Amino acid sequence: MEYASGTVHDYYCLMKPRVMSLVIFTSFVGLILSPVSIHPFLGLTSLICIAIGAGAAGVLNMWYDADIDRLMKRTVKRPIPSGNISKSEAFTYGTVMAFGSVFVMGVLINWYSAAFLAFTIFFYVFIYTIWLKRRTVQNIVIGGAAGAFPPVIGWMSTSASVTLEPILLFFIIFLWTPPHFWALAILTSSEYEKVNIPMMPNVMGNKSTINQILIYSVVMSLVAISPYFIGMVTFVYLIPVSILSISFIFIAVQLYKSKEDTKTRKYSKRLFIYSIFYLFMVFLIFLLDYAFVNFF
């Protein structure tokens, strides 16, 4: 068995911390918005389990994708391609965390949410990473479901029934994922083409990708404001999220109208960066609306 001299930082990076931080935040929002209260200690335990489970999925994703990560400029400095952590170490690390997070979630929280956490890890590793990513241009669309499950798991950790509210949280992230990643894929299409990953831009072309980005942006925006119309939130949520969504569509339209390659790249980068800000703000505003309703 091969071993490498990985540091604590290497193992931390292997867990995709930026993705994990988003998972923790959206899970927290799902937990807070749930109509069933949960003890703070159990709530924290739940979030830790979800974070470790997400980290495990990230580790196993890097374990499987180590061959293509070595060839892409964006990923070549990851712990496995750089030689800091071996594939066997990464596999063991990810597997232990995956089983551990699910087991602790089941024992200390409930097996209902633990089973869904296990399914999420399975979906990301086997359905997206191993099956879809290298086979279909719809890899991000279908695989994006894994990243949309965390707020539902947070909601379920309180033992609340899954109703329309957590489903809307799921669909906001699910519909956000394609425009977010396709904007990045336009910027890195040559990299994906080099390693034979069928991303939308290098298979269908930029024009088709941009059309899809605009469609998803509009549908996502409509879903993002829909919680107001089922009484889930108040105008404290509706007004700022409407403004954020209009801005998202505006950038997508700018991208749609771009003709020159330099402008396409400019607006793709702008949309990618704004999409991160957008999702964070939408879920933050969910919390602000909750605070307004319950404390003012």
Residue pairs with C-beta under 8 A, 6 or more apart in sequence:
1 86
1 88
2 86
2 87
2 88
2 89
3 86
3 88
3 89
4 83
4 84
4 85
4 86
4 89
5 84
6 14
6 79
6 84
6 85
6 89
7 84
10 79
10 84
10 85
11 79
11 85
11 93
13 78
13 79
14 58
14 59
14 62
14 78
14 79
14 80
14 85
14 90
14 93
14 94
15 54
15 55
15 56
15 58
15 59
16 54
16 55
16 58
16 61
16 62
17 55
19 54
19 58
19 147
20 51
20 54
20 55
20 58
22 147
22 279
22 280
23 50
23 51
23 54
23 147
23 150
24 47
24 50
24 51
24 54
24 150
25 280
25 283
26 150
26 151
26 154
26 169
26 173
26 283
27 46
27 47
27 50
27 51
27 150
27 151
27 153
27 154
28 47
28 154
29 151
29 154
29 169
29 283
29 286
29 287
30 150
30 151
30 152
30 153
30 154
30 155
30 166
30 169
31 38
31 43
31 46
31 47
31 154
31 155
31 157
31 158
32 154
32 287
32 290
33 155
33 165
33 166
33 169
33 232
33 286
33 290
34 154
34 155
34 158
34 160
34 166
35 160
36 158
36 159
36 160
37 158
38 46
38 157
38 158
38 159
42 108
42 109
42 157
43 157
43 158
45 104
45 108
45 109
46 105
46 109
46 113
46 154
46 157
47 154
49 101
49 102
49 104
49 105
49 108
49 109
49 114
49 117
50 101
50 105
50 117
50 150
50 153
50 154
50 157
52 97
52 100
52 101
53 97
53 98
53 101
53 102
53 105
53 117
53 118
53 120
53 121
54 150
55 97
56 94
56 95
56 97
56 98
56 101
56 121
57 94
57 98
57 120
57 121
57 124
57 125
57 146
58 94
59 90
59 93
59 94
59 97
60 90
60 91
60 94
60 95
60 98
60 121
60 125
60 129
61 124
61 125
61 129
62 69
62 78
62 79
62 80
62 90
63 80
63 87
63 90
63 91
63 94
64 125
64 129
64 130
65 75
65 129
65 133
66 80
66 81
66 87
66 90
68 75
68 195
68 197
69 75
69 76
69 78
69 80
69 81
70 76
70 81
71 194
71 195
72 188
72 191
72 192
72 194
72 195
73 191
74 188
74 191
75 81
76 82
79 85
79 90
80 86
80 87
80 90
85 93
98 118
98 121
101 117
101 121
102 114
102 115
102 117
102 118
102 121
103 114
105 113
105 114
105 117
105 157
106 114
106 115
109 157
110 156
110 157
110 159
112 156
112 159
113 153
113 156
113 157
116 149
116 152
116 153
116 156
117 153
119 149
120 146
120 149
120 150
120 153
123 143
123 145
123 146
123 149
124 143
124 146
124 147
127 142
127 143
127 146
128 139
128 142
128 143
128 146
129 143
132 138
132 139
132 142
132 143
133 139
133 143
133 197
134 196
134 197
134 198
135 198
136 142
136 198
137 198
137 199
137 200
137 203
137 204
139 197
139 198
139 199
140 177
140 178
140 181
140 182
140 185
140 199
140 200
141 177
141 178
144 173
144 174
144 177
144 178
144 181
145 170
145 174
147 173
147 177
148 169
148 170
148 171
148 172
148 173
148 174
148 177
149 170
151 166
151 169
151 170
151 173
151 283
152 162
152 166
152 167
152 169
152 170
155 162
155 165
155 166
155 169
156 162
156 166
164 230
165 227
165 230
165 232
168 223
168 226
168 227
168 230
168 232
169 286
171 223
172 220
172 223
172 224
172 279
172 282
173 279
175 216
175 219
175 220
175 223
176 220
176 275
176 278
176 279
178 212
178 213
178 216
179 212
179 213
179 216
179 217
179 220
179 248
179 252
179 271
179 275
180 272
180 275
180 276
180 279
182 199
182 200
182 201
182 209
182 212
182 213
183 213
183 255
183 268
183 269
183 271
183 272
183 275
184 268
184 272
185 192
185 199
185 200
185 201
185 202
185 209
186 201
186 206
186 209
186 210
186 264
186 265
186 268
187 265
187 268
187 269
187 272
189 199
189 201
189 202
189 206
190 202
192 198
192 199
192 201
192 202
193 202
200 208
200 209
200 212
201 209
206 264
210 255
210 256
210 258
210 264
211 256
213 252
213 255
213 256
213 271
214 249
214 252
214 253
214 255
214 256
217 248
217 249
217 252
218 249
218 252
220 245
220 248
221 245
221 246
221 248
221 249
224 241
224 244
224 245
224 282
225 238
225 241
225 242
225 245
227 233
227 237
227 286
228 234
228 235
228 237
228 238
233 286
233 289
234 289
234 292
234 293
236 285
236 288
236 289
236 292
236 293
237 285
237 286
237 288
237 289
240 281
240 285
241 281
241 282
241 285
244 278
244 281
244 282
245 278
247 274
247 278
248 271
248 274
248 275
248 278
251 267
251 270
251 271
251 274
252 271
254 267
254 270
255 264
255 267
255 268
255 270
255 271
258 264
258 266
258 267
